[in-house]
Amino acid sequence: MDYFKNLLDVLKIEREEDRNQYRRQTESTSVAERRANGLTWYPIAIRGSEMSRGDYLTVEVERTTHQDVSHQFRSGMPAVFFSNHDPKNDRIEGTISHQSGNRLKITLLTDELPDWSRDGKLGVELLFDDKSYDEMQDALKLANSLSEGPQHRLVKILTGQSSPTFQTDLPPLPIPQLNESQNRAVEKIRAANELAIVHGPPGTGKTTTLVQAIKALLKQDNRKILVVAPSNTAVDLLSEKLHEQGLNVLRVGNPARVSERLMALTLDHKMAEHHLMKEAKKLKKQANEFKNMAHKYKRNFGKAERDQRKALFDEAHRIMKEVGNTEQYIIDDLVAKAQVITATLVGSNQYMIRNLTFYTVVIDEAGQALEPACWIPILKAQKVVLAGDHCQLSPTIKSNEAARKGLSTTLLEKGVALHPEAVSVLEEQYRMHTHIMGYSSQVFYANLLKAHASVAAHSLFPGDSALRFIDTAGCGFDEKLEGTSSTNPEEAALLMKHLTQLVAELGPFYSPQNFPSIAIISPYKQQLAVLNEQLTHAPDLQPYLGKIAVNTIDSFQGQERDIVYISMTRSNADGEIGFLADIRRMNVAMTRARKKLVIVGDSATLASLPFYADFIAYSEKLDAYQSAWEWL
C-alpha cells in the first residue's frame, strides 16, 4: 500500500541523516569532545558484574569524574565498552540495561570480562541506535501486509479507508471530578470500537482525563491496557498517576525520573520482590561461583585443567538456564496480574511484552510522536486512543527532507483531519489568566477555550496586568549572528531591567521562599547564553536565582511557570524572522505562563508574519502594548 511505502521511504531518509550526524559527532572527535557531547562516559570504574540472560555478562560501571556532564545514556540503547589504550581493538558491544545517577549497567555480548579490562582507562560509549529504526521499519512492514487483508479494521481506519464506529447504547457514567468536556471525552473513549482522539490544549487536564478514562475502561471490561508515550518522562507521569488511582501498573523500561514511587512499579523491582526470586538469586550466585572457579584455570593449561574448566562452565550454564526459566515464569506472572502496562513507543516491543496483544492501547503526547513509532504498539491492539495537541510542538526530526516529505505530520494530525467524529476537545483550562489564554484560543482552538474560575482573573498582586508586549521597534537593538544562531544583547538587557523592576514590585507581596516561579525563554540557543550571562550580573535578581529558569521553548513543553518572559531576539531591516515562523512553537511558549506573560520583541520585524501582527493588535486592545522607548 502506498501509504506505508511512503512512510518506509521517509524513515529511511531520516535514519541516514541521523546516522550521518552521529558519525560527524564521533568519527574525528577526541574522547573529551564525545564526553562533552554526552555520548561517552570516561573514565569509568567497574563496580560489579554478574551473569544475565542468555549467558551474557552484565557489568555495572560508575563514572568517576565529570559527574555533572549531561549525557544521552538511556536503558535499551546500544553501547560499547572500551579501553582507551587501544580503543579500535579493545572493545565489546552491548546494551545499556539500566542507568541511574552516575552508574549504569551494560549487558555485554560475552560471558567473561576481557583481560584488557584490568588495565584501567575504561569507558562506555553510545553506538548509533539502529535498533529503534529496525523496530519502526518492522512495524511499518507488518502494518503494510495487514492493510492488504480484510481482518485489520484499525489499520484501514487510521489510513483513511474506513470510518470508525461507536457504541450507541452505553449508559453515561459521569465522573464527578471531571468537567463537562472531560466527561464527554471519557464517554467517547468508552463508546469507541476502534478509535478515539482526545485533543487537549494547554492546561486542560489531558492527563487527568486519560487516567479517569483508563479506569472507566477497566471497570467496563477489565481487559489489560497498554499505555505508551514517546518520551520516558511522559510515561513516568502517567505511570505515577495511574498508580495513585490504585491500579496495578507495570512500568516496562527504565524511568527517566529516579523516584522511589516509580521504581516500585518497574519490572526489575517487582521481580526482586517476587517470592520465587530468592531461589533464583541463590542459583545465580552459585553459577557465578562456578564461573569464577573456571577462570582460575585460565593461565596454566593442560588437558585435565581444560576438562575441569569446561565442566565448571557447563554447570554454570545449566544453572543459568534454570534461572532463566524461573525469571520467565516470574515475568509472565507479573504481566498477567498487571491491569496497565506502560512503556515508551519503541519500548512496547521489549521482550517481556513483545508478543502480547491488547484490546486497547492509549498513546499519550501523540502530537510529539513519530508516526512509524506509533505503529509498534498500535499493531498489538484492536482499539487505539490518541491523546495530545497537534497545535503544539511536533516531533524532533533530524532530516529536513524527511520532514518535508511527510515525516513531520503526526498520526494525531491525520486522525483529526480524517475522523472529526472521533475527536473530543477539552475546553476548560486550569492554568492561564484569560488574557494570556485569549490569543492562543483565537488562533489555534477556534475560540473554544474557557478559563476555569480559579484562574480566569488570578494575578501576581491586585491590579497587576497579566499580559505585556514590550516593543523595541525604533530602539536600534539590532540582532547579531553568532554562528547559526541569533543574539540580541540589548534586548536581553532590557528584559533583565524589566524583570528587576517586576521583582521589586513583588517584594511587598512575597517572601523569597514563596516567590513566584519565573521562566525566561528564547527560541535562540545563543540568546540564552547572553541572557544567562546578564542574569549573573543583575545584583537585585541574585536572591531569586532558585526561582528563575532560562531555557529553550522545547524544554518547557508540558510545564508551567507563574511568570514567563520571552525574548524574541530577531530585529532586522528585512523582516527576516527565521524559525519564529513556526507558530506552533510560539503557541507552546506563550501558554506556559499562569499569571503573567511578558514578550519583548521588535514589532517592525515580527509583523512581517500575520500571526505576530495580530498578536500585537490583540495586546493593544487589552492595553497591554508598551513601547520600549516610553518605558525606558
N, C-alpha and C positions, 0 to 999 in steps of 0.2 A: 504494500500500500504506500502511495507516495508520501502520505503523512509521516510515516516512520522513517522512510528512506531519507527524507529531508532532515529529520532530526538526527539521524545517524551521520549524515554528511557534516552538519554544523558542529556536532560533538567532536568529530574527527579534527576539524579545523581548530577548535578550542584546545583539544589535547596537544596538538602540535605546538601551538603558541605557548601554552603553559609549560611544555617541556623545554622549548627554546629559552623561555625566561629563566627557568630553573638552571639550565646549562650556563646561561650568562652569569647567573649568581654564583655558580660553584666552580666552573672549569678553571678560570685563570685567577682565582682568588686564594688568599692565604687562609690558614685556619682561623686567624684572628678576625678577618673580614667575614668569614662564614659564621663565626660565633656572633659577631655584631648583627648579622642579618637574621639571627635566630634559627639558623639551620644546623648548628653544631654545638654540642656540649664538649668543652675541652678546657682543662684536663678533668678527668673523672677518676674516681676510685671505685673498685669493686667492693660491694658491701655484703654480698652473699650470692649463692647460686643454688638451684635445685632442678631436678628433672621435672619435665612437664609433659603435657600431651604428646603422643607420638614420639617419645624418646628424645624430644628436643631439650635443650638446656635453656632455662630462664635465668638470666643474670640480673641482679639488682645493682645499679650503679648510682653514685652521687656526684654532682659537680662540686668540686672542692673550692673553686674560685669563681669570680664573675657571676655570683649567685643572683644578682639583681638584674641581669641582662634578660630582656623579654625574649621568648622563643616560640617556635611554632610546633613543638612536640605535642602530639595528642595520641591517645591509645588507638591502636588499629593502623597506625601509619608505618610504612616500610622504612627501615633504617639500617645503617651498617655500623658495626662495632669495629674500631680500627686502632692500630698503633701508629703513632706519628714518626716512629723510627723508619718505617718503610710502608707508608700508607697505601701504595699501589698493590703490594702483595699481602701485607698483614691485615686482612680484613675479612669479616664474616657477616653475611647479610642476615636480617631477621625482621621481627615485627615488634613495635612497642606494645607491650601488653598492659602497661599501667604507667601513669605519670601523676605525680603529686608533689608539689613543692619543688625541692631540688633533687628529688630522687625519681628514678624511673626504672621499670623492669623491661628488659628486651629479651624476647624469646628467639634464640639463635638457631639457625639450621645446622646444628651439630650436636653431638651428645657429650662433648667434653671441651673444656677451655683449652685453647692452643697455648703452646709454650711461650709465644711472644707476649701473652697477656701478663706475664710476671715481670716484664721489664719496664713497667711504667709508661708514661706518655700516651695514655689511652684516651679515646674519645668516642662519642656516638654522633652520627650524622644522619640527617634525614635523606632518604632517597626520593626520587620523583614518584609521586603516588599514582602508579599505573592501575592499582587495584580498584580505586574508586571509578576510574574511567571504564575499566573492564565490566564492573558491576552495572554501570549505566548502559553500556553498549549491549550487554546480555539481556537486560530488561527490555530495551527497545526492540531487539530482535524477536524476543518472545512475544511481546505485545503485537508486533507485526504479524507473526504467524497466527496468533489468536484472532486478529482482526479479519483474517480470511475466512474463519469458520463462523457458524451461526451461534455458538454457545456463549460467547463472552459479550453480554449486553453492555457492561460497563465500558469496555473499550470502544464500542460503537457510539455510545453516548458522549464520551469525552472527546472523540474525534469528530463529533457533529453529524454522524449518520443517523442517529436515533434520538428520540426525546426521552427525558427522564419521566418516571411515573411516581405517583404518590398515593398512599392510602387515604381514603376519604372518610373512613368511619371511626377514626381514633377519638376516644373521648379526651377532651383537653385536660391537662393536669397542670394548672398554673402553679409556678414556683414563687412563693411569697417574696423571697429576697431579690427577685429579678424584676426589672421594669418591663413595660409593655412590649417594646421592640425586642428585648432579650427573650421574653417568653415566646414571642412569635417565632424567633429563630429556633428555639428548642423544639417547638411544635413541628416546624418544618423538618428539622433533623429527624424527629421521631417518625414523621409520616413518609419520609423519602424511602423509596425502594432501592435507588441506585446512587443518587447524587443530591447533596445539599451544600449550599455555599453560604458562609457567614462573612459578610463584608463589615469589618469593624474599623471605622475611622478612629483617629487618635483619642484615647481616653474613654472609649465607650464600653470598656469592660468585656473585651472579647474573651480573655482567658476565663473569667468568672462564668461567662455564658457557656463556654465549651465544657468546663468542668461539670456544670449542672446538667448539660445535655448528655454527657457520658454517663453520669449517674442515672439519668432517666432511661437511657438505652439499656443499661444493665438491669434496671428494675423491670423493664419491658420483657426482655427475654434471656437475661443472664448469659449472653454469649460473650466470650473473651473479646476485648477490643484492642487493636493496635493503634498507639498514638505516636505520631512522628513529627519532626520539625527539622529544618535544615541545619540548625546550629545546636551544639551541646547546651548552650545557655538557655535556649528556648525549651529544650527537652527537660532540663533541670527544673525550670519554673513550673511546668505542667505536672511533672512527677511529684513535686512537693505539694502542690495544691490538691492533686487527686488523693494523695496520701492523707492530707489533713481532713479530707472528707470521709476517711475511714475505709477507703478502698484498698484492696491488696494489689500494690503496684510493684512490678518487676522492672527495674531500670537496666537495660542491656547496653553495655558500653561503659565508658569512663566519664563520670560527670566533670564538667568544667569547674564548678564550684566544689571545693572540698569541704562540705559541711557534714557534720555527724549525721544529721537527719537524712541527707541524700545518700550518704554511703550505706546506711542501713537498708536502702531499697535496692542496692546493686546485687547482681548475681553473685559476685565474689563474696560479699558479706553474708548473704543468705545461705550460700553453700557452707561457709565457715561455721554458721550457727546450726547447721543440719545435724540431726542425731547420728547419722551414719558417717559423718566426716571424721570423727575421732579414729575410727578403724582405718580409713583411707590415709590419714596423716601418719599413723603408725607404720603402715605398709610403705609409704613414700620414704619415710626415714630409713627403713630397712633397705630399700632399693638404693638409696644414696650411700649407705654404708658399704654395701656390696661393691658399688661402683668405685668408691674411694679405695677399697682394698684392691680392686683390679688395677688401679692406677699405680699402686706400689710396684707392680711387676713391669713397669714401663721401661726401666733403664736396662736391666740385665736379662737378655732373652735366651732362654734355652727352650727345648720343646716342652718340658714339664711346666715351666712358667707360662708359656703361651697357652697351654691347655687350661691351666689353672685360671689364667686371666679370662679366657673365653667362657669358662664355666661360670665365673662370677658375673660377667656381663650378661650372659644368658639368663641367669637367675634374676638379675636386676630388671631386665626387660620383661621377664614373665610377671614379676610383681607389679611393674608399672602398667602392664596390660590389665591386671586385676583392678588397680587403682582407677584406670581409665573407665572400666565398666561401672565401678561404684559411682564415680563422678557423673557419668552419663545418666545413671539411674536418679541421682540427686537432682540433676538439671531437669530431667523430664518431670520429676515430682514437683519441683518449684514452678515450672512453666504451667503445669496442669492446674496448680492452685491459684495462679495469678488471675485477677479479673482484668487488669490492664497491663499491657506490656508497652514500655516506652523506649524509643531509640531514635537516633538520627535517621535521615532518609537512607543513607548508604549503610548505616549500622543495622538497618532492619533485615539485612541479609547475613548477619553473623551466624556462625554455625549452629548456635543453640536454638535459633528460631527460623533458620533458613527454610525449612520445609513445612512450616505451619501455615494453615490458611485461617482467615478470619472472616466473619460476616461483615464487620465494619472496620474501616481504617480512617483515622482522623489525621489530617495534615494541617498543622498549625504553621503560621508565618508562611503561608503558601505564596504570598507576594514576593518572598525573597528566595524561593526555591527554584532551582534549575528544573525545567520540565523533565529531562531524562532521568534525574534522580528521583522524581516523584513516581515514576513508573515502577521503581523497585518495590515499594510497599503496595502500590495500587493492584499489582497482579496477584497479591495474596488475598484480595478482598472481593466481595460482591457489591459492596456499597462504600462510597467514599464521601467524607465531609471535608471540604476545603475551607480553611478559615484564614483571613488575612486582609490586607488592604493594598490593592494594586495602584493606589494613588500615593503610596509611599515608596521607599527605596526598592528598586528591583535587584535581582541577584548580581553579585560581582562577576563580571566576565572579563577574561584576560584578552580575548581576541576581538578587535573591533569588527572584523569581517564576520565572525560568528554571530556577534550581536546584531549586526545589520541584517544578516540572513535569517534572523528569527529566534536565535537562542535567548535573546533578552525578553521575549514575550513569554510570560509565565502561563502555566495551565490555569491559574486563577483568572487571569485576564481573559483567556479564551472562554472559560466556563461562564464568566459573567456576560460576555458578548453573545455566546451561543444559547444559553439557557437561562434567561432572566427569571423564568418561573421557579428556578431552584434557589434564587438569591434572597437572603434576608439581610437588610441593612440595619445595623444597630444605630439608633438615632439620638440617644441621650449620652452626653459626655460628662465625666466627673472630674475633669482636670482644669479646664481653662475658663477664665473670665470671658464673658460674652464677646467683648471687643477683640480679644485675642483669637477667639474661635471664628468670628464672623467672616473674615476674608477667605479662610480655608474652606469653610462651609459653602460659601458662594461659588468658588471656583471649582472645587473638587467634588462636593457632595450635594449638588443641586439644592442648596439651602435647606437640607433636611435636618442638619444638626441642631439640637437644643442643648442649652447648658442646664445641668441639674441645679436646682435652687441653692444647693450648698456651695456651689462655685460661681454661679452666674455673675455675682457682683463682688466676689471676695477681692480684697486689695491688701497691699502691704501695710497701709495705715489710712485712716479716714481721709478721704479727699484726694488720694493718690490716683493718677491715671494709669490704666493697665497697658496702654499702647503708646509708643513713641517712634516716629520716624525722624531721624536727625539727618538733614540733607546737607551734604558737604559741597554741593554744586557751587562753583564760583570761588571756592576757598583755595584753589590751586593745589589740592592734595593729589598729585599725580601718582598713579601706580608705578612700581618699578618691577622689572622682570628679574627674578632670581632663578637661574636655570630654567626649568619648565614651569615654575610656579610664580604667581604674582605676590607682591607685598605692597603695603601702603602704610609706612611708619607714621605719617601724620594722622591718618585716620585712627590708627591704633592708639596714638597719644590722646586724641580727642575722646575716644571710648573710655580710656582709663580715667581721664579727667571727669567725665560724666559719672562713671561708676563711683569714683571717690566722693563726689558730691552726694550721690544717692545714699551711699553708706553713712555719710554724716547725717543725712535727713532721717535715716532709720535708727540712728543711735538711741534717741529717747524711747523708742518703742521695743527694742530687743536687747537682750544681753548677748555677749559673744557666743554663749552656749546654744541659745535657741535662735541664732541668727538665720535669716532665710538662706536657702541654698542658691548658688549662682552658677550659671553656665556661660562661658564666653566661647562662642562658636565662630569658626570661619571655614568657608569651603576650601580655602587655600592653605596647604601644609606650611609653606614658608611664612605666611602671615601669623600662624600660630606661634612660630618661633619668636617673631617680633613681639607679639602680644605677651608671651611668657617673659621675655626679656624685660619689657616695660613694667610688667606686674611686679617683678622683684625689686624694681626701683621706685615703686609707689609707696612711700612710707606709711600713709594712712590706711593702706589696704593690708599691711602685714598681719595685724591681729586676726584677719578673717580668711587667711590663705586656705585654712582647712575646709572652708565652705565654698571655695571657688574652684571650678574645674574648667580648664581650657582644652578644647579638643575639636576634632572634625565632626561634621554632621553625622556621618555614618556611625561614629562611636556612641552617639546619644540615641540612636534608633531604639524605640521601646522604653526610653527613660523620660523622666520629667524633672524640672527644677522650678523653684519659686520665681526666680528671675532669669531671663535669658537675654544676653546681648549677642547680636550677630554683626560681625564686621564683614561687609560685602566686598571690600578690598578694591574692586575694579573701578578705575576712574581714568578715562582717556578721551581724546577728542573724536575718536572714530566710533564711539558707541559699541566697542568690542566687549562682549560680556562672557565669552568663552563658555565654560560649563555651568555658569549661573543660569544658562538657558534650560538646564534640567530642573523644571519647576517641581517635579515630584520630590527632589532632594530638598528644595526650599520649603515644601509643604512640611516635611519632617522637622526642619529647623524651627519653623515658626510655631509649630504645635507642641514644642517641648515645654513652653512656659505656662506656669499656673497663674501667677498674679501680675507679672509684668514682662512685657516684651519690648526691647529697645533695638531698633535696626538702624545701623549707621551706614550710609551709602551716598553715592553721587547720583542724584535724580537724572542729571543730564545724560549720564552713561546708561543707567539702568532702564530709563524709559524707552530705550530702543525696542524693548520687548513689552508687548501689551500687558503681560502678567504684572510687571513692576509698575508700569504707568497706572494701571487700575488700582494697584495696592496703594500707590501714593495718593490717588484720588480718594480711596477708602479712608486713609488716615486723615486727610484734610477734612472730610465730612465729620469725623469724630473729634476734630480739634486736636489731633494727635501729631500733626505735622509741625516740625520746628526747623528753621534754617540754622545751620551751624554758625553762620555769621552772627545772627542775633544772639544765639546762646553764648557764643564766645565773648 
